[in-house]
């Protein structure tokens, strides 16, 4: 069995938790474990990383995640996540709140 752990959107098999990074994108600090049988991943022909990306896309499309939250959840940078959305012809829903969030993130990272 695969144990897919989700923490603030990051999936891992084993890693150190970083609560500071988690709160920077305004997600509640919640630890949740989901056990997915290997046979399920085999049947749907997806890796655990691909499954997490699909969840991120779904929540983004439902406007439950911002672009920043979805890309973080999918363990991708925002440009990679935008390219993934574009490859599926999924439009961005980008508003002033998300713009401010992106500017804040850029400022925190010295505009890199």
C-alpha positions as CSV (number, residue, x, y, z in Angstrom):
1,X,0.0,0.0,0.0
2,X,1.1,3.5,-0.7
3,X,0.6,6.0,2.0
4,X,0.0,9.4,0.4
5,X,0.4,12.1,3.1
6,X,-0.9,15.6,2.4
7,X,0.4,18.5,4.5
8,X,-0.6,21.9,3.4
9,X,-0.7,20.6,0.0
10,X,2.8,19.0,-0.2
11,X,2.8,15.3,-0.6
12,X,5.7,13.2,0.6
13,X,6.8,9.7,1.6
14,X,8.9,11.2,4.4
15,X,10.2,14.7,4.9
16,X,10.6,17.5,7.5
17,X,7.5,19.7,7.9
18,X,7.8,23.5,7.4
19,X,4.9,25.2,9.0
20,X,6.2,28.7,8.1
21,X,6.0,27.9,4.4
22,X,2.5,26.5,4.8
23,X,1.0,29.5,6.5
24,X,2.6,31.9,3.9
25,X,0.0,30.8,1.4
26,X,-2.9,31.0,3.8
27,X,-3.7,27.3,4.1
28,X,-4.7,25.9,7.5
29,X,-2.1,23.7,9.1
30,X,-3.7,20.3,8.9
31,X,-2.1,16.9,8.7
32,X,-4.0,14.3,6.8
33,X,-3.0,10.8,5.7
34,X,-4.7,9.1,2.8
35,X,-3.9,5.5,2.1
36,X,-4.3,4.5,-1.5
37,X,-3.8,0.8,-2.4
38,X,-1.1,0.2,-5.1
39,X,-3.7,-1.6,-7.1
40,X,-5.8,1.6,-7.4
41,X,-2.8,3.6,-8.7
42,X,-2.0,0.8,-11.0
43,X,-5.6,0.6,-12.3
44,X,-5.8,4.3,-13.0
45,X,-2.2,4.2,-14.4
46,X,-1.1,7.2,-12.3
47,X,1.8,7.8,-9.9
48,X,1.1,9.4,-6.5
49,X,2.5,12.7,-7.9
50,X,0.1,12.6,-10.9
51,X,-2.8,12.0,-8.6
52,X,-1.9,14.9,-6.4
53,X,-1.7,17.1,-9.5
54,X,-5.1,16.0,-10.6
55,X,-6.5,16.9,-7.2
56,X,-4.9,20.3,-7.4
57,X,-6.3,20.9,-10.9
58,X,-9.8,19.9,-9.7
59,X,-9.7,22.2,-6.7
60,X,-8.4,25.0,-8.8
61,X,-11.2,24.6,-11.4
62,X,-13.7,24.6,-8.6
63,X,-12.1,27.9,-7.3
64,X,-11.3,26.3,-4.0
65,X,-7.6,26.8,-4.5
66,X,-5.9,29.9,-5.8
67,X,-3.2,29.5,-8.5
68,X,-0.5,29.7,-5.8
69,X,-2.2,27.2,-3.5
70,X,-2.8,24.8,-6.3
71,X,0.7,24.9,-7.6
72,X,2.1,24.5,-4.1
73,X,-0.3,21.5,-3.5
74,X,0.9,20.0,-6.8
75,X,4.5,20.4,-5.8
76,X,5.1,22.6,-8.8
77,X,6.1,26.2,-9.3
78,X,3.4,28.5,-10.6
79,X,4.8,28.7,-14.1
80,X,4.9,24.9,-14.4
81,X,1.3,24.6,-13.0
82,X,0.1,27.3,-15.5
83,X,1.7,25.3,-18.4
84,X,-0.1,22.2,-17.1
85,X,-3.4,24.1,-17.1
86,X,-2.7,25.5,-20.5
87,X,-2.0,22.1,-21.9
88,X,-5.5,21.1,-20.9
89,X,-7.0,24.4,-22.0
90,X,-8.1,25.2,-18.5
91,X,-8.4,29.0,-18.1
92,X,-6.9,30.9,-15.2
93,X,-9.2,32.7,-12.8
94,X,-6.9,35.4,-11.7
95,X,-8.2,38.4,-9.7
96,X,-6.8,41.2,-7.7
97,X,-6.6,39.1,-4.5
98,X,-4.4,36.6,-6.4
99,X,-2.3,39.4,-7.9
100,X,-1.6,40.8,-4.4
101,X,-0.7,37.3,-3.2
102,X,1.7,36.9,-6.1
103,X,3.3,40.3,-5.4
104,X,3.7,39.4,-1.7
105,X,5.3,36.1,-2.6
106,X,7.7,37.8,-5.1
107,X,8.6,40.4,-2.5
108,X,9.3,37.7,0.1
109,X,11.6,36.0,-2.4
110,X,13.4,39.1,-3.6
111,X,11.3,39.3,-6.8
112,X,12.7,35.9,-8.1
